[in-house]
């Protein structure tokens, strides 16, 4: 079957709004039209995407899988169309993705001082998403933490960062000054393998509610300080590497990606060393 991007966009809207009426309003179409389009999409796929109730809809297992795939597909198509428009306008644009807690401002300042004609946009990454935007065309450069799949990517090390344990303030271990990995044995850990959360706010809300604990980079803690959470150092947990990553075989000498790397690496390394010295 040929993929109908319009129906895929309709599906995403229903998945994100949880109700056909709200999705139809967001799409500026009538609700019966939206319902018919989704049913036709399900018939084409040969499976149900939603479990419908009188008040809301929930994704089936197939629907959840399609939602994850749809985010990548729509992002790739959107990025491709934007590149076409930029080429028509004769513009140069550089998109820099960055993992939560990592700062790219020093690198962008250094780059724009030398290349003011290049528009630089930033793309904040969801905590579980790392290399995907470099592969689907949404970003040209990523400032990432390992681990991630670096196949087909060129990576340049920047620094190392420690992780801390995030626990609810009511947790029996919360009064400790530090922990070891053995202390966390048997604790439900919120990660991509156990329970994927799509935002850090969602992740920390679940931790505060007693649904689990998490190991998070120390740079995140300053932005998510709240009275119902505690962050404790884990003395025997190894630090993680931070690095810049770009698709292998990208633009050559003199291109914006190469120029950005040449200026960003020393700027980010110096910034990382300064923050480590202060902490």
C-alpha positions as a LaTeX table, in Angstrom:
\begin{tabular}{lrrr}
\hline
Residue & $x$ (\AA) & $y$ (\AA) & $z$ (\AA) \\
\hline
Unk1 & 0.00 & 0.00 & 0.00 \\
Unk2 & 1.05 & 3.62 & $-0.55$ \\
Unk3 & 1.39 & 5.60 & 2.67 \\
Unk4 & $-1.14$ & 8.45 & 2.85 \\
Unk5 & 0.64 & 11.20 & 4.82 \\
Unk6 & $-2.63$ & 13.05 & 5.37 \\
Unk7 & $-4.17$ & 10.05 & 7.12 \\
Unk8 & $-0.96$ & 9.60 & 9.10 \\
Unk9 & $-1.20$ & 13.22 & 10.25 \\
Unk10 & $-4.84$ & 12.65 & 11.23 \\
Unk11 & $-3.84$ & 9.56 & 13.19 \\
Unk12 & $-1.15$ & 11.47 & 15.09 \\
Unk13 & $-3.61$ & 14.20 & 16.00 \\
Unk14 & $-6.10$ & 11.71 & 17.47 \\
Unk15 & $-3.31$ & 9.89 & 19.33 \\
Unk16 & $-2.05$ & 13.12 & 20.88 \\
Unk17 & $-5.43$ & 14.65 & 21.75 \\
Unk18 & $-7.07$ & 11.42 & 22.96 \\
Unk19 & $-10.45$ & 12.42 & 21.53 \\
Unk20 & $-11.76$ & 12.66 & 17.99 \\
Unk21 & $-13.57$ & 15.92 & 18.71 \\
Unk22 & $-10.46$ & 17.71 & 19.98 \\
Unk23 & $-8.34$ & 16.32 & 17.16 \\
Unk24 & $-10.88$ & 17.45 & 14.57 \\
Unk25 & $-10.87$ & 20.97 & 16.01 \\
Unk26 & $-7.06$ & 21.08 & 15.88 \\
Unk27 & $-7.12$ & 19.88 & 12.27 \\
Unk28 & $-9.97$ & 22.25 & 11.27 \\
Unk29 & $-12.08$ & 19.43 & 9.85 \\
Unk30 & $-15.42$ & 17.93 & 10.84 \\
Unk31 & $-15.35$ & 15.09 & 13.35 \\
Unk32 & $-17.29$ & 12.63 & 11.10 \\
Unk33 & $-14.76$ & 13.23 & 8.34 \\
Unk34 & $-11.89$ & 12.51 & 10.72 \\
Unk35 & $-13.57$ & 9.34 & 12.00 \\
Unk36 & $-14.09$ & 8.06 & 8.44 \\
Unk37 & $-10.46$ & 8.77 & 7.54 \\
Unk38 & $-9.15$ & 6.89 & 10.59 \\
Unk39 & $-11.40$ & 3.90 & 9.91 \\
Unk40 & $-10.24$ & 3.84 & 6.31 \\
Unk41 & $-6.64$ & 3.98 & 7.50 \\
Unk42 & $-7.25$ & 1.03 & 9.84 \\
Unk43 & $-8.82$ & $-0.95$ & 7.01 \\
Unk44 & $-5.84$ & $-0.24$ & 4.76 \\
Unk45 & $-3.43$ & $-1.38$ & 7.49 \\
Unk46 & $-5.56$ & $-4.37$ & 8.42 \\
Unk47 & $-5.51$ & $-3.67$ & 12.17 \\
Unk48 & $-7.17$ & $-1.50$ & 14.80 \\
Unk49 & $-5.18$ & 1.54 & 15.89 \\
Unk50 & $-7.49$ & 2.74 & 18.66 \\
Unk51 & $-9.69$ & 1.25 & 21.34 \\
Unk52 & $-12.74$ & 3.53 & 21.35 \\
Unk53 & $-14.93$ & 4.39 & 24.33 \\
Unk54 & $-17.79$ & 6.85 & 24.63 \\
Unk55 & $-15.46$ & 9.53 & 26.05 \\
Unk56 & $-11.98$ & 8.91 & 24.68 \\
Unk57 & $-9.76$ & 6.68 & 22.59 \\
Unk58 & $-6.66$ & 4.72 & 23.56 \\
Unk59 & $-3.91$ & 3.40 & 21.34 \\
Unk60 & $-3.76$ & $-0.33$ & 20.72 \\
Unk61 & $-0.37$ & $-2.08$ & 20.63 \\
Unk62 & $-0.32$ & $-1.53$ & 16.86 \\
Unk63 & $-1.32$ & 2.09 & 17.39 \\
Unk64 & 1.51 & 2.71 & 19.85 \\
Unk65 & 4.00 & 1.27 & 17.39 \\
Unk66 & 2.61 & 3.37 & 14.54 \\
Unk67 & 2.73 & 6.49 & 16.70 \\
Unk68 & 6.45 & 6.01 & 17.32 \\
Unk69 & 7.05 & 5.36 & 13.62 \\
Unk70 & 4.84 & 8.30 & 12.61 \\
Unk71 & 6.87 & 10.75 & 14.64 \\
Unk72 & 9.99 & 9.78 & 12.73 \\
Unk73 & 8.22 & 9.76 & 9.35 \\
Unk74 & 6.58 & 13.16 & 9.73 \\
Unk75 & 9.82 & 14.65 & 11.09 \\
Unk76 & 11.78 & 13.31 & 8.12 \\
Unk77 & 9.25 & 14.60 & 5.59 \\
Unk78 & 9.05 & 17.97 & 7.31 \\
Unk79 & 12.82 & 18.35 & 7.38 \\
Unk80 & 13.10 & 17.41 & 3.70 \\
Unk81 & 10.47 & 19.96 & 2.67 \\
Unk82 & 12.18 & 22.67 & 4.71 \\
Unk83 & 15.51 & 21.94 & 3.00 \\
Unk84 & 13.81 & 22.28 & $-0.38$ \\
Unk85 & 12.37 & 25.68 & 0.60 \\
Unk86 & 15.76 & 26.84 & 1.92 \\
Unk87 & 17.43 & 25.85 & $-1.33$ \\
Unk88 & 14.82 & 27.82 & $-3.28$ \\
Unk89 & 15.43 & 30.88 & $-1.09$ \\
Unk90 & 19.21 & 30.51 & $-1.27$ \\
Unk91 & 19.47 & 30.29 & 2.52 \\
Unk92 & 21.91 & 28.42 & 4.74 \\
Unk93 & 20.61 & 26.96 & 7.98 \\
Unk94 & 22.28 & 24.83 & 10.63 \\
Unk95 & 20.21 & 22.87 & 13.16 \\
Unk96 & 21.95 & 21.85 & 16.38 \\
Unk97 & 20.25 & 19.19 & 18.53 \\
Unk98 & 21.16 & 18.85 & 22.20 \\
Unk99 & 20.37 & 16.42 & 24.99 \\
Unk100 & 18.57 & 17.67 & 28.12 \\
Unk101 & 20.90 & 19.58 & 30.44 \\
Unk102 & 23.64 & 20.12 & 27.85 \\
Unk103 & 24.28 & 23.69 & 26.73 \\
Unk104 & 25.24 & 24.64 & 23.19 \\
Unk105 & 25.08 & 28.42 & 23.55 \\
Unk106 & 28.88 & 28.81 & 23.80 \\
Unk107 & 29.34 & 26.94 & 20.53 \\
Unk108 & 26.59 & 28.88 & 18.74 \\
Unk109 & 28.05 & 32.22 & 19.84 \\
Unk110 & 31.47 & 31.22 & 18.51 \\
Unk111 & 29.98 & 30.06 & 15.21 \\
Unk112 & 27.66 & 33.01 & 14.54 \\
Unk113 & 30.48 & 35.46 & 15.28 \\
Unk114 & 32.34 & 34.00 & 12.31 \\
Unk115 & 29.35 & 33.08 & 10.12 \\
Unk116 & 26.56 & 35.63 & 10.70 \\
Unk117 & 24.93 & 34.75 & 7.37 \\
Unk118 & 24.09 & 31.19 & 8.54 \\
Unk119 & 20.84 & 30.83 & 10.50 \\
Unk120 & 21.32 & 28.56 & 13.52 \\
Unk121 & 18.33 & 26.77 & 15.04 \\
Unk122 & 18.34 & 24.52 & 18.09 \\
Unk123 & 16.42 & 21.29 & 18.62 \\
Unk124 & 15.93 & 20.17 & 22.24 \\
Unk125 & 15.92 & 16.37 & 22.35 \\
Unk126 & 13.62 & 14.23 & 24.39 \\
Unk127 & 15.59 & 12.43 & 27.06 \\
Unk128 & 15.27 & 9.04 & 25.35 \\
Unk129 & 15.98 & 10.36 & 21.87 \\
Unk130 & 19.59 & 10.89 & 20.83 \\
Unk131 & 20.85 & 10.12 & 17.35 \\
Unk132 & 17.47 & 9.91 & 15.54 \\
Unk133 & 17.36 & 13.58 & 14.41 \\
Unk134 & 20.80 & 13.20 & 12.81 \\
Unk135 & 19.49 & 10.26 & 10.80 \\
Unk136 & 16.08 & 11.61 & 9.77 \\
Unk137 & 17.39 & 15.01 & 8.70 \\
Unk138 & 15.97 & 17.18 & 11.48 \\
Unk139 & 19.45 & 18.16 & 12.74 \\
Unk140 & 22.90 & 18.61 & 11.25 \\
Unk141 & 24.84 & 18.40 & 14.52 \\
Unk142 & 24.07 & 16.78 & 17.88 \\
Unk143 & 25.52 & 17.50 & 21.31 \\
Unk144 & 24.80 & 14.16 & 22.93 \\
Unk145 & 25.51 & 11.86 & 25.84 \\
Unk146 & 26.46 & 8.26 & 25.40 \\
Unk147 & 25.18 & 5.63 & 25.04 \\
Unk148 & 23.66 & 6.02 & 21.58 \\
Unk149 & 24.02 & 4.27 & 18.26 \\
Unk150 & 27.01 & 5.92 & 16.59 \\
Unk151 & 26.99 & 3.73 & 13.46 \\
Unk152 & 27.30 & 6.02 & 10.47 \\
Unk153 & 28.12 & 9.02 & 12.64 \\
Unk154 & 31.33 & 10.91 & 13.24 \\
Unk155 & 31.75 & 11.71 & 16.94 \\
Unk156 & 34.11 & 14.09 & 18.73 \\
Unk157 & 34.50 & 13.71 & 22.54 \\
Unk158 & 33.78 & 16.83 & 24.59 \\
Unk159 & 33.78 & 15.82 & 28.26 \\
Unk160 & 32.46 & 13.48 & 30.91 \\
Unk161 & 29.49 & 13.87 & 33.19 \\
Unk162 & 28.41 & 12.09 & 36.35 \\
Unk163 & 24.95 & 10.71 & 36.98 \\
Unk164 & 22.97 & 10.97 & 40.19 \\
Unk165 & 20.07 & 8.98 & 41.55 \\
Unk166 & 16.71 & 10.74 & 41.56 \\
Unk167 & 14.34 & 9.49 & 44.27 \\
Unk168 & 11.09 & 10.69 & 45.85 \\
Unk169 & 11.73 & 12.54 & 49.09 \\
Unk170 & 9.65 & 9.88 & 50.89 \\
Unk171 & 11.95 & 7.04 & 49.75 \\
Unk172 & 13.77 & 5.15 & 52.57 \\
Unk173 & 17.12 & 6.01 & 50.92 \\
Unk174 & 16.35 & 9.71 & 50.54 \\
Unk175 & 18.04 & 10.66 & 53.82 \\
Unk176 & 21.39 & 9.19 & 52.73 \\
Unk177 & 24.20 & 11.50 & 51.62 \\
Unk178 & 25.27 & 9.15 & 48.80 \\
Unk179 & 24.45 & 5.76 & 47.32 \\
Unk180 & 26.09 & 2.87 & 45.54 \\
Unk181 & 24.66 & 0.85 & 42.68 \\
Unk182 & 24.10 & $-2.01$ & 45.14 \\
Unk183 & 21.74 & 0.24 & 47.11 \\
Unk184 & 19.53 & 0.51 & 44.04 \\
Unk185 & 19.28 & $-3.24$ & 43.42 \\
Unk186 & 15.65 & $-4.24$ & 43.19 \\
Unk187 & 14.44 & $-0.67$ & 42.73 \\
Unk188 & 12.13 & $-0.06$ & 39.76 \\
Unk189 & 14.21 & 2.11 & 37.43 \\
Unk190 & 12.42 & 4.33 & 34.95 \\
Unk191 & 14.31 & 4.00 & 31.70 \\
Unk192 & 13.52 & 3.24 & 28.06 \\
Unk193 & 13.58 & $-0.49$ & 28.70 \\
Unk194 & 11.31 & $-0.50$ & 31.73 \\
Unk195 & 8.90 & 2.35 & 31.06 \\
Unk196 & 9.33 & 4.97 & 28.37 \\
Unk197 & 8.30 & 8.50 & 29.29 \\
Unk198 & 8.18 & 11.13 & 26.59 \\
Unk199 & 9.22 & 14.16 & 28.64 \\
Unk200 & 11.39 & 14.79 & 31.68 \\
Unk201 & 8.42 & 16.40 & 33.41 \\
Unk202 & 6.49 & 13.15 & 33.03 \\
Unk203 & 9.49 & 11.14 & 34.25 \\
Unk204 & 10.00 & 13.25 & 37.38 \\
Unk205 & 6.29 & 13.32 & 38.13 \\
Unk206 & 6.23 & 9.51 & 38.16 \\
Unk207 & 9.30 & 9.42 & 40.42 \\
Unk208 & 7.72 & 11.90 & 42.85 \\
Unk209 & 4.59 & 9.72 & 42.87 \\
Unk210 & 6.65 & 6.72 & 43.99 \\
Unk211 & 6.55 & 4.85 & 40.69 \\
Unk212 & 10.31 & 4.32 & 40.48 \\
Unk213 & 13.74 & 5.93 & 40.58 \\
Unk214 & 16.10 & 7.09 & 37.85 \\
Unk215 & 19.75 & 7.80 & 37.17 \\
Unk216 & 19.98 & 11.23 & 35.55 \\
Unk217 & 22.89 & 13.44 & 34.44 \\
Unk218 & 23.89 & 15.94 & 37.10 \\
Unk219 & 23.47 & 18.85 & 34.66 \\
Unk220 & 19.71 & 18.23 & 34.60 \\
Unk221 & 19.24 & 18.60 & 38.34 \\
Unk222 & 19.50 & 22.37 & 38.39 \\
Unk223 & 16.61 & 22.75 & 35.96 \\
Unk224 & 14.40 & 20.23 & 37.78 \\
Unk225 & 14.75 & 21.15 & 41.41 \\
Unk226 & 11.56 & 20.39 & 43.33 \\
Unk227 & 10.81 & 19.75 & 47.02 \\
Unk228 & 9.39 & 16.26 & 46.48 \\
Unk229 & 12.56 & 14.92 & 44.81 \\
Unk230 & 16.11 & 14.34 & 45.99 \\
Unk231 & 19.28 & 13.81 & 43.95 \\
Unk232 & 22.02 & 11.67 & 45.46 \\
Unk233 & 25.48 & 10.89 & 44.06 \\
Unk234 & 26.10 & 7.24 & 43.18 \\
Unk235 & 29.74 & 6.77 & 44.10 \\
Unk236 & 30.53 & 3.75 & 41.93 \\
Unk237 & 28.52 & 4.66 & 38.81 \\
Unk238 & 30.86 & 5.52 & 35.93 \\
Unk239 & 30.58 & 8.94 & 34.30 \\
Unk240 & 29.12 & 9.21 & 30.82 \\
Unk241 & 30.85 & 10.78 & 27.82 \\
Unk242 & 29.45 & 13.84 & 26.11 \\
Unk243 & 30.29 & 14.39 & 22.46 \\
Unk244 & 29.42 & 16.19 & 19.27 \\
Unk245 & 28.04 & 13.95 & 16.54 \\
Unk246 & 27.40 & 14.53 & 12.84 \\
Unk247 & 26.46 & 12.18 & 10.01 \\
Unk248 & 29.58 & 10.66 & 8.47 \\
Unk249 & 30.37 & 12.03 & 5.04 \\
Unk250 & 28.55 & 15.31 & 5.66 \\
Unk251 & 29.60 & 18.58 & 4.10 \\
Unk252 & 33.27 & 18.98 & 3.24 \\
Unk253 & 35.86 & 21.59 & 4.16 \\
Unk254 & 34.34 & 25.06 & 4.27 \\
Unk255 & 30.81 & 23.74 & 4.82 \\
Unk256 & 28.77 & 24.96 & 7.80 \\
Unk257 & 28.88 & 21.63 & 9.66 \\
Unk258 & 32.67 & 21.36 & 9.41 \\
Unk259 & 33.06 & 25.02 & 10.38 \\
Unk260 & 30.72 & 24.53 & 13.34 \\
Unk261 & 32.72 & 21.55 & 14.60 \\
Unk262 & 36.01 & 23.42 & 14.32 \\
Unk263 & 34.65 & 26.25 & 16.49 \\
Unk264 & 32.33 & 24.27 & 18.76 \\
Unk265 & 34.77 & 21.63 & 20.00 \\
Unk266 & 37.16 & 24.01 & 21.85 \\
Unk267 & 34.28 & 26.21 & 23.05 \\
Unk268 & 32.30 & 23.31 & 24.51 \\
Unk269 & 35.34 & 21.60 & 26.00 \\
Unk270 & 36.30 & 24.79 & 27.80 \\
Unk271 & 32.73 & 25.29 & 29.06 \\
Unk272 & 32.54 & 21.67 & 30.26 \\
Unk273 & 35.83 & 22.00 & 32.13 \\
Unk274 & 34.69 & 25.24 & 33.77 \\
Unk275 & 31.44 & 23.68 & 34.97 \\
Unk276 & 33.30 & 20.63 & 36.30 \\
Unk277 & 35.70 & 22.88 & 38.21 \\
Unk278 & 32.80 & 24.79 & 39.80 \\
Unk279 & 30.89 & 21.64 & 40.83 \\
\hline
\end{tabular}
